[in-house]
């Protein structure tokens, strides 16, 4: 009887070990292929006449799971913060303006179009690739205060995050625990030109 428990204990340990080794992260020498971290790139623009026009791209923001959710009719919203500052060498930079920009997209199954909502208007898009492109390429106008001096250095700082607040309550609860929906970039910087 004691030998039976010993054999059973060994079998259980072997099964648990095999199960753990079958998981990709536990195999010796294996690495988990995590998706690329989202970020902001290609920041550029101009500043003059009381406003700055800032262009940038949100990259690696949509995981395959998010694209499938979008195709299923779940609305996806990004909130973006754009700051403009005058850069001083060896001193504190001077903030000149800031704007928070919201952009969302949702598939309308009845009309068979993607409805893109921006702060400056709505747009209907025929396919998911066009919707993803419009959700990730930005040109934002920021009202600035103070004089803009030609030839002086100015910079834009940008970050974006997925807005889970816009999701319905059941989805918010589910996605709260899913790292696939933890989309937030760090601050990225880019120079602005004074024409």
C-alpha positions, 0 to 999 in steps of 0.5 A: 500500500505504501509502495502504491502511494510512492508510485502514484506520487512519482507519476504525479510529479512526472506529469506535473514536470512534463506539463510545466516543460510543455509550456513555452517559457519553461523549456530550457533555452527558450524565450517567449516571443512577446509582441513589440512594445507600442511606441510613438515614432516619426515625430515632426512638425512646424511651429509658428503664428500661435500654433504647432502642427505635430505629425507622428505615428503610433506603432505596434498598438494593435495586437492580433487579438485587438484587431479581431475584437475590432472586427467583432464590433468592439470600439477601440479608443486611444487618448493621446497627449501632445505637449509643445515646449521651447528648449533651453540648453542647460536650463528648464524647458518652457511649456508652450501648449498641450492638447489631449486628443481622442480617436476611436474606431468601431465596426458597424456590422449593418453598414459594413464599414468602420466608423472612425471618430476623431475630435475634428470629425468622423470618417467611414472606412471600407476595410480594417487596414484603412481603419488601422492606418487612420488610427495610427497616423496623426497630425495634431494642432496645438495652440501655443502661448508666447512668442515663437522665435525663428531659429530657436529650438522647439520640441513636441512630446507625445504619448498615447494609451488605450482608453479602457474607460470607453469599453462596456463594463463586462469588457472592462472587467475582463480586459483589466486582467489581460496584458494584451489590452495594456497599451500605453507608450512612453513619452517620445520627443521630436523637433519642430521647425520654425519656418 
